[in-house]
Amino acid sequence: MSWLSKMFEINPAGVNWPRAVVFLDVALVPLFVIWAIGYEQYLLSGLFGLLFTALCDPGGGYGDRVTRISGFALIGAGVTALGFGIGADAWGWLMLATFGVTLAAGLALAFGVHRFVNALLLNIWFIVAIGLEFSLHQQDHITSYLWAQVLAWAGGAALWIAVTFVWWLISGRADSPQPLAEIPGDTSRKELTPPLIMFAVIRALVIAGTIALAFGPNLSHGYWIPIAAMIAMKPNLEQATLVSAQRLAGALIGAVAAGLLLLVPASEHGLRLFAVDRGLEVVALVLFMHGAGIRFWNYTLYNAAIAAGVLILVDIPQPSDYAAEGYRVLWTLCGVGIGVLVMLLAGLFTERTAKAPPQPT
């Protein structure tokens, strides 16, 4: 009970509702644009382009700020093109591409903690993009174009750049602080120690392995395995055990919540199904808003909100029934279990490395 109380301990000072409301206000723009043109399959790309571009915003002088944001948006567009370009291909290509993207993200620490965090955000988006493209490919009545997905990502990023420009003018063209102060802003080069390199390789192998496990046997809703593993795994060895447990618990809670919500449209058809799906998109947006507001209120619930929102938007196109929900929860448990196993092995490896006697010179 003491461990559970720590995982769900509330920090009243950690709530940031103004930031949550700002995110909701801005995110409503792509939501209504997508609804107006009638292509809801591009909503997730637009929202992630907006959200992750806001997360990578370094603040400071506007010229340097826009340059760095634009660079992130450009790389994100390339990651989007890769994810949606191969999402319906053979699982071997998915595995190789995932290994390369995940390894590159892990080694990005050499360019500073801020760029490392940015790389991890794009790594998460790549896994989600693969799952979304695979889900859309299963639906005969939905057509998804690669260029449109890239355009939706770029549009979300451009929207954030426009918002920062308006705020820069309103504030008298003064330098702005980093919008999300909790995101590390350090861009100094770091030394990649052997344990960190080894962990980056292991992490890349594990995430690539979950891709093979999900898409090789063509498991029903199998892409929940790599998404759950990616959400549950901590990005580096230095994170505390409590934080790791909170990530794991949050991923499970979010998956169960998403599964229950996705049962709502199971028996609906026609206009009612259309209305319920749009309602679920709003629910996902509200979940993201709460995630933006409670990041430091409780980390477990923050992860649960983000995981639930992502999984709802990824799986809205897929038919839902009790069997599907069983698969979704089962594969989430598998993904989280793989994350736990990797963390245990990484911890043992770190302990053995630390206790190893120095070699004689």
C-alpha positions, 0 to 999 in steps of 0.5 A: 500500500505504501508503494501504491500511495507513492505511485498515486501521490498527488502534488496540488502545486503541480496542476497547470490548467492555463497550459491545458486550456491553451493546448485545448484552444489551439488543438480545436483548430485542426479538429474543426478543420479536419471535420470540415473537410471530412478526412478524420484519418488525418487528425492524429497526424495534425494533433501530434505535429502540433503537440510535439512541436510545442513540446520541442519549443526552446523559447528565446529569441524568435529568429533562433526559436523558429529556426529550431522549431522548423528543423524539428518539424522538417525531421518530423515530416520525414519520420511521418513519411517513413512511418506511413510509407511502410506501415502496410509493408512486410513486417521485416521492413517495419522491424528494420526501420524501427530498429534504426529510428529507435537506435538513432533516438537513443544515441541523440543524447550525444547532441544534448539532452534537449535534442535527445528528448526531441528525438524520443518524441519523434521515436514515439510518433514513428511507432504510432504512425506505423500502427495508425497506417496499419489500422487504416490499411485494414479498412476498405472504406478509408483511404489514407494518402502519404502526402496528406499525412505529411501535410497534416503533420506539417500543418500542426507544426505550422499552426504552433509557429503561427501561434508563437508569432502572434504571441511574439507580436503581442508581447512586444517582440520580446524573448519568450521563456520556454513554454514547457519549462520541465522539458530539458533545455540543455543542448551541450554535447554529452559523452556516450558511455558504454552503458548508455550505448548498450542500453540504446542498442538493447532498447532498439532491439526490443522495440524492433522485436515487438514490431516483429511480434505484432506484425509477423504473425499478423496479430489482431490489434497487435500494434498495441504491443509496440505502442505499450512497450514504447510508452512503458519503457523509460528512455534512459537508465538514470530514471528512478524506479518509481518513475518507471513503475508510474509509466507502466501503471499509466500505460495499463490504466490508459489501455483499459480506459481506451478499450472500454471507450472503444466498446461504445461504437461496437453496436452502432451503424450509419449516422450514429456511428459517425457521431460516436466516432467524432465524440471519441475524438473529442474525448481523446482531445480532452484526455490530451488536455488533462495530460498537459495540465497534470504532468506534475500533479501525478505522473501515473495519471498523466501517462494514463491520459496520454496513452488512452488518448493515443490508443483511442485515436489509433483504433477508432477506424477498427471495428470493436467488440469484446474479443477485440477489447480482450486482444487490446488489453492482452497485447498491452499487458505483453508490451508492458511485460516486455518493458518490465523485463528489459528494465530488469535486465538493464538494471542487472547489467548496470549493477554488474558494470558498476561492481566490476573490478578495475582491469590491471594496467 
